[in-house]
Amino acid sequence: MDEEKDLAQRKKEAAERARQLARERLAAKQAAEQAKSAADHGDTSTGELKTPSDLSTDSVTEGSDAAQPSSAEELAAAKKRAAEEARAKAAELRRQREAAATGGATEEDLAAAKKKAAEEARAKAAELRRQREAAAAGGTTEEDLELAKKKAAAAAKAKAAALAKQKAAAAGSDDELAKKKAAAAAKAKAAAAAKARAAAMAKQQGDGAGDDDTAKQKAAAAAKAKAAAAARAKAKAAGARGGTEQPSSPSPNDPLLQKYVRVIEEHLGPDVLEDAYINRLAKDVPTLVVNKEAYYKVAEFLKYNEQLRFDYLSELHGTDFQTHMEVYVHLYSYPKRQPVALKVKIDRDNPEIDSLVPLWPGANWPECEAYDLLGIRFRGHPNLIRIFLGEQWVGHPLRKDYEPYDAEV
């Protein structure tokens, strides 16, 4: 509609200029005819002497004749400009009509198309406004809802997979933890029973408070002696290497042990291993004794090397050998169906070693247990706390030199 109005306006203006030009041409023509008539009248006059008034009239006429060419030139220039503008407008009008004809659309079609485009623009503007209002009000569109559903489903699947993996990793450690708890409880119960018996005997034989203190000291000494005897028996059974006496017959896991040693020494060097042997008392598990400085590096290699891939930690515990402490880790490779044990000796006065939680999350609670009962600190553990005893508990009960803070406990 706007283009039709512009076209009509241009037509109207062109017509007005054409009429103005026609009027100017008519006026110029009339002026020219008057000038010519006056000139002809002057030529046919008699030879009478002209008066000054006649001379002035002639001069005016001559001046008019002299000025006439200038008006004619301006008229011609005006005509030329008007003609050029008319031709340009005609060409523009013809071009627009040809464009409309080429598109196969009439003015009514153009008007309908413009109207339709305007309606679509208004509809889009309304939809955009609605979306903005919905976003401002906290609403969402259907596409947003679908996308949110897909993201939620993917997150749920990932969470379920992670939970299943954690459950699988914790399944073995839970059994071992229950066994250790039962053993610790039995040991504590036996110690308490021994203390009770010693106290009862001392009470029967004693003569007062001094005898009670003596009985308590005797009971504590007896408990220490019993623990020391058990440690010596265990050390004797394990042997100087922490393993078993080497039998004459070879172990079926000897090839595995040789493979582990070869792969580790090829990639990490021969200095990372202190010893390697078959532990006959632990179902012939290949056992690697590593340097304290290379403990985490070897553990990481055992997990991620393609020839080994020990992806499951089934056991981790600590032991006090009086001369030193030891951390024992049992690993299993589900892809290879192969076991391995990892041992590291640490300083008893400063029992500290790297945590394996970043490699196997299942090491979390066993490391907390070793810290609680033996005082072994694991560097890099996300939350190293006491899980059996309170944080205010004094000492670590599984150390060989442990003395109860309260003798009555």
VEXDRENBA-123168 format. One line per 5 residues: number of its first residue (from 1); their letters; for each residue y, z, x of C-alpha. Coordinates in nm, 2 decimals, decimal comma. Layout:
<vexlos>
NUM> A> Y Z X | ...
</vexlos>
This chain:
<vexlos>
1> MDEEK> 0,00 0,00 0,00 | 0,24 0,08 0,29 | 0,18 -0,27 0,44 | 0,25 -0,44 0,11 | 0,57 -0,25 0,07
6> DLAQR> 0,67 -0,34 0,43 | 0,59 -0,71 0,36 | 0,79 -0,71 0,04 | 1,08 -0,54 0,21 | 1,08 -0,80 0,49
11> KKEAA> 1,07 -1,08 0,24 | 1,36 -0,93 0,05 | 1,56 -0,89 0,37 | 1,48 -1,24 0,48 | 1,59 -1,38 0,14
16> ERARQ> 1,92 -1,18 0,16 | 1,99 -1,31 0,51 | 1,91 -1,67 0,40 | 2,16 -1,63 0,10 | 2,42 -1,49 0,34
21> LARER> 2,36 -1,78 0,58 | 2,39 -2,03 0,29 | 2,72 -1,87 0,18 | 2,85 -1,89 0,54 | 2,75 -2,25 0,57
26> LAAKQ> 2,92 -2,33 0,24 | 3,23 -2,16 0,35 | 3,23 -2,34 0,68 | 3,17 -2,67 0,51 | 3,46 -2,61 0,27
31> AAEQA> 3,68 -2,51 0,56 | 3,59 -2,82 0,75 | 3,66 -3,05 0,44 | 4,00 -2,88 0,40 | 4,08 -2,94 0,76
36> KSAAD> 3,97 -3,30 0,74 | 4,18 -3,36 0,43 | 4,48 -3,21 0,59 | 4,44 -3,43 0,89 | 4,40 -3,74 0,68
41> HGDTS> 4,71 -3,65 0,48 | 4,91 -3,61 0,80 | 4,80 -3,96 0,94 | 4,90 -4,15 0,62 | 5,25 -4,00 0,59
46> TGELK> 5,56 -4,21 0,64 | 5,77 -4,21 0,96 | 6,01 -3,96 0,82 | 6,16 -3,71 1,06 | 5,97 -3,39 1,04
51> TPSDL> 6,16 -3,07 0,99 | 6,10 -2,76 1,19 | 5,90 -2,63 0,90 | 5,68 -2,94 0,92 | 5,64 -2,89 1,29
56> STDSV> 5,54 -2,53 1,24 | 5,30 -2,65 0,97 | 5,16 -2,91 1,21 | 5,12 -2,65 1,48 | 4,94 -2,42 1,24
61> TEGSD> 4,72 -2,72 1,14 | 4,66 -2,80 1,51 | 4,58 -2,44 1,58 | 4,34 -2,45 1,29 | 4,18 -2,76 1,43
66> AAQPS> 4,17 -2,61 1,77 | 4,00 -2,29 1,64 | 3,76 -2,49 1,42 | 3,52 -2,58 1,71 | 3,48 -2,21 1,79
71> SAEEL> 3,39 -2,12 1,43 | 3,15 -2,42 1,43 | 2,98 -2,29 1,74 | 2,94 -1,94 1,60 | 2,81 -2,09 1,28
76> AAAKK> 2,56 -2,30 1,47 | 2,45 -2,00 1,67 | 2,41 -1,79 1,35 | 2,22 -2,07 1,19 | 1,99 -2,09 1,49
81> RAAEE> 1,93 -1,71 1,50 | 1,86 -1,70 1,13 | 1,62 -2,00 1,16 | 1,43 -1,83 1,45 | 1,41 -1,50 1,25
86> ARAKA> 1,29 -1,69 0,95 | 1,03 -1,87 1,15 | 0,91 -1,55 1,32 | 0,88 -1,37 0,98 | 0,70 -1,67 0,83
91> AELRR> 0,46 -1,67 1,13 | 0,40 -1,30 1,10 | 0,34 -1,34 0,72 | 0,10 -1,63 0,78 | -0,08 -1,44 1,05
96> QREAA> -0,13 -1,14 0,82 | -0,25 -1,37 0,54 | -0,49 -1,55 0,77 | -0,63 -1,22 0,90 | -0,68 -1,10 0,54
101> ATGGA> -0,85 -1,44 0,45 | -1,07 -1,42 0,76 | -1,19 -1,07 0,67 | -1,28 -1,20 0,33 | -1,06 -0,94 0,16
106> TEEDL> -0,78 -0,97 -0,09 | -0,49 -0,75 -0,12 | -0,67 -0,55 -0,39 | -0,97 -0,51 -0,15 | -0,74 -0,39 0,12
111> AAAKK> -0,58 -0,15 -0,12 | -0,93 -0,02 -0,22 | -1,04 0,01 0,14 | -0,72 0,20 0,23 | -0,78 0,43 -0,07
116> KAAEE> -1,14 0,48 0,03 | -1,05 0,56 0,39 | -0,79 0,80 0,27 | -1,05 0,98 0,05 | -1,30 0,99 0,34
121> ARAKA> -1,03 1,14 0,56 | -0,95 1,40 0,30 | -1,32 1,48 0,26 | -1,37 1,52 0,63 | -1,06 1,74 0,65
126> AELRR> -1,19 1,95 0,37 | -1,54 1,98 0,53 | -1,38 2,08 0,87 | -1,16 2,33 0,69 | -1,47 2,48 0,51
131> QREAA> -1,66 2,50 0,84 | -1,37 2,68 1,01 | -1,34 2,92 0,72 | -1,71 2,99 0,74 | -1,69 3,04 1,11
136> AAGGT> -1,39 3,27 1,07 | -1,58 3,47 0,80 | -1,89 3,50 1,02 | -2,09 3,24 0,83 | -2,31 2,97 0,98
141> TEEDL> -2,41 2,62 0,89 | -2,76 2,49 0,83 | -2,77 2,34 1,18 | -2,67 2,67 1,33 | -2,93 2,85 1,13
146> ELAKK> -3,20 2,61 1,24 | -3,09 2,65 1,60 | -3,09 3,03 1,57 | -3,44 3,02 1,42 | -3,57 2,81 1,71
151> KAAAA> -3,41 3,04 1,96 | -3,55 3,35 1,79 | -3,90 3,20 1,78 | -3,89 3,10 2,15 | -3,77 3,45 2,24
156> AKAKA> -4,04 3,61 2,03 | -4,31 3,40 2,20 | -4,18 3,49 2,54 | -4,17 3,85 2,45 | -4,52 3,85 2,32
161> AALAK> -4,65 3,67 2,63 | -4,47 3,92 2,85 | -4,62 4,21 2,65 | -4,97 4,07 2,66 | -4,94 4,03 3,04
166> QKAAA> -4,81 4,39 3,08 | -5,10 4,52 2,86 | -5,35 4,32 3,07 | -5,20 4,45 3,39 | -5,19 4,81 3,27
171> AGSDD> -5,54 4,81 3,12 | -5,71 4,87 3,45 | -5,45 5,11 3,58 | -5,48 5,32 3,27 | -5,85 5,38 3,32
176> ELAKK> -5,79 5,47 3,69 | -5,50 5,70 3,58 | -5,72 5,87 3,32 | -5,99 5,93 3,59 | -5,74 6,07 3,83
181> KAAAA> -5,59 6,29 3,57 | -5,94 6,42 3,48 | -6,02 6,49 3,84 | -5,69 6,66 3,90 | -5,74 6,88 3,59
186> AKAKA> -6,09 6,97 3,70 | -5,97 7,06 4,04 | -5,69 7,27 3,90 | -5,93 7,44 3,66 | -6,18 7,52 3,95
191> AAAAK> -5,90 7,66 4,16 | -5,77 7,87 3,87 | -6,12 8,00 3,81 | -6,17 8,08 4,18 | -5,83 8,27 4,17
196> ARAAA> -5,93 8,45 3,86 | -6,26 8,56 4,01 | -6,10 8,67 4,33 | -5,83 8,86 4,14 | -6,10 9,03 3,92
201> MAKQQ> -6,30 9,13 4,23 | -5,99 9,26 4,40 | -5,89 9,46 4,10 | -6,23 9,62 4,08 | -6,23 9,71 4,45
206> GDGAG> -5,87 9,77 4,50 | -5,67 10,09 4,50 | -5,33 9,98 4,38 | -5,06 9,72 4,41 | -5,13 9,66 4,78
211> DDDTA> -5,49 9,57 4,71 | -5,37 9,32 4,45 | -5,15 9,14 4,70 | -5,44 9,14 4,95 | -5,67 8,99 4,69
216> KQKAA> -5,41 8,72 4,61 | -5,38 8,63 4,98 | -5,76 8,62 5,01 | -5,79 8,39 4,71 | -5,52 8,16 4,85
221> AAAKA> -5,69 8,15 5,19 | -6,02 8,08 5,02 | -5,87 7,79 4,82 | -5,72 7,64 5,14 | -6,04 7,67 5,32
226> KAAAA> -6,22 7,50 5,03 | -5,97 7,22 5,03 | -5,99 7,18 5,41 | -6,37 7,16 5,39 | -6,35 6,90 5,12
231> ARAKA> -6,11 6,69 5,33 | -6,33 6,72 5,64 | -6,63 6,61 5,44 | -6,44 6,31 5,30 | -6,31 6,21 5,64
236> KAAGA> -6,66 6,24 5,79 | -6,80 6,02 5,51 | -6,53 5,76 5,55 | -6,56 5,76 5,93 | -6,29 5,70 6,19
241> RGGTE> -6,19 5,37 6,03 | -6,16 5,50 5,68 | -6,46 5,30 5,58 | -6,84 5,34 5,62 | -7,09 5,32 5,90
246> QPSSP> -7,16 4,96 5,97 | -7,51 4,87 5,85 | -7,73 4,62 6,03 | -7,75 4,38 5,74 | -7,44 4,16 5,68
251> SPNDP> -7,23 4,20 5,36 | -7,21 3,92 5,11 | -6,83 3,96 5,13 | -6,81 3,89 5,50 | -6,70 3,53 5,45
256> LLQKY> -6,42 3,66 5,22 | -6,30 3,90 5,48 | -6,30 3,64 5,75 | -6,11 3,40 5,52 | -5,84 3,67 5,45
261> VRVIE> -5,80 3,75 5,81 | -5,78 3,39 5,92 | -5,52 3,29 5,65 | -5,30 3,59 5,72 | -5,30 3,55 6,10
266> EHLGP> -5,23 3,17 6,06 | -4,92 3,24 5,85 | -4,80 3,58 5,95 | -4,94 3,63 6,30 | -5,21 3,85 6,44
271> DVLED> -4,99 4,16 6,48 | -4,95 4,24 6,11 | -5,31 4,37 6,08 | -5,43 4,69 6,24 | -5,79 4,66 6,12
276> AYINR> -6,02 4,47 5,88 | -6,36 4,57 5,76 | -6,61 4,58 5,46 | -6,60 4,91 5,27 | -6,96 4,97 5,18
281> LAKDV> -6,88 5,27 4,97 | -6,65 5,07 4,75 | -6,88 4,78 4,65 | -6,83 4,60 4,98 | -6,47 4,53 4,91
286> PTLVV> -6,29 4,35 5,20 | -6,03 4,60 5,33 | -5,72 4,52 5,53 | -5,53 4,79 5,72 | -5,17 4,66 5,78
291> NKEAY> -4,87 4,78 5,98 | -4,62 4,99 5,79 | -4,34 4,74 5,88 | -4,55 4,45 5,75 | -4,68 4,62 5,43
296> YKVAE> -4,46 4,45 5,18 | -4,47 4,11 5,35 | -4,85 4,11 5,36 | -4,87 4,22 4,99 | -4,63 3,94 4,89
301> FLKYN> -4,83 3,69 5,09 | -5,15 3,80 4,92 | -5,00 3,74 4,58 | -4,83 3,40 4,63 | -5,04 3,22 4,88
306> EQLRF> -5,23 2,94 4,71 | -5,56 3,02 4,89 | -5,55 3,39 4,79 | -5,34 3,44 4,47 | -5,41 3,81 4,41
311> DYLSE> -5,23 3,83 4,08 | -5,36 4,17 3,95 | -5,31 4,52 4,09 | -5,59 4,74 3,96 | -5,53 5,06 4,16
316> LHGTD> -5,28 5,24 4,38 | -5,30 5,59 4,51 | -5,21 5,81 4,81 | -5,41 6,04 5,03 | -5,32 6,32 5,27
321> FQTHM> -5,53 6,32 5,59 | -5,33 6,60 5,75 | -5,25 6,39 6,05 | -5,10 6,12 5,84 | -5,08 5,99 5,48
326> EVYVH> -5,23 5,67 5,35 | -5,15 5,44 5,06 | -5,45 5,25 4,91 | -5,40 4,94 4,70 | -5,68 4,75 4,52
331> LYSYP> -5,60 4,39 4,42 | -5,80 4,12 4,23 | -5,75 3,75 4,21 | -5,84 3,62 3,86 | -5,80 3,25 3,96
336> KRQPV> -6,04 3,30 4,26 | -6,25 3,58 4,12 | -6,22 3,78 4,45 | -6,12 4,14 4,54 | -5,93 4,29 4,84
341> ALKVK> -5,81 4,63 4,94 | -5,49 4,70 5,12 | -5,43 5,01 5,33 | -5,12 5,14 5,51 | -5,08 5,46 5,72
346> IDRDN> -4,74 5,64 5,69 | -4,58 5,93 5,86 | -4,67 6,26 5,70 | -4,34 6,43 5,77 | -4,14 6,14 5,63
351> PEIDS> -4,38 5,96 5,38 | -4,18 5,66 5,28 | -4,30 5,30 5,22 | -4,18 4,99 5,02 | -4,25 4,98 4,65
356> LVPLW> -4,48 4,70 4,51 | -4,33 4,71 4,16 | -4,12 4,39 4,23 | -4,46 4,21 4,29 | -4,69 4,39 4,04
361> PGANW> -4,51 4,58 3,76 | -4,84 4,77 3,71 | -4,76 4,97 4,03 | -4,49 5,16 3,85 | -4,68 5,46 3,72
366> PECEA> -4,93 5,49 4,01 | -4,64 5,51 4,26 | -4,47 5,77 4,04 | -4,80 5,97 4,05 | -4,82 5,95 4,43
371> YDLLG> -4,46 6,06 4,45 | -4,52 6,35 4,21 | -4,84 6,49 4,37 | -4,80 6,39 4,74 | -4,43 6,34 4,78
376> IRFRG> -4,46 5,98 4,90 | -4,13 5,79 4,84 | -4,14 5,43 4,75 | -3,83 5,23 4,85 | -3,71 4,98 4,58
381> HPNLI> -3,89 5,16 4,29 | -3,68 5,11 3,97 | -3,73 5,47 3,85 | -3,92 5,70 4,08 | -3,97 6,02 3,88
386> RIFLG> -4,23 6,30 3,85 | -4,47 6,22 3,56 | -4,70 6,52 3,57 | -4,48 6,81 3,69 | -4,12 6,88 3,60
391> EQWVG> -3,84 6,78 3,83 | -3,78 7,14 3,91 | -4,13 7,19 4,04 | -4,15 7,30 4,40 | -4,38 7,11 4,63
396> HPLRK> -4,65 6,85 4,58 | -4,99 6,99 4,48 | -5,22 6,73 4,65 | -5,08 6,79 4,99 | -5,31 6,99 5,22
401> DYEPY> -5,04 7,24 5,31 | -4,93 7,30 4,95 | -4,86 7,66 4,86 | -4,77 7,75 4,50 | -4,42 7,87 4,45
406> DAEV> -4,55 8,12 4,19 | -4,88 8,27 4,28 | -4,96 8,34 3,92 | -4,95 7,98 3,82
</vexlos>
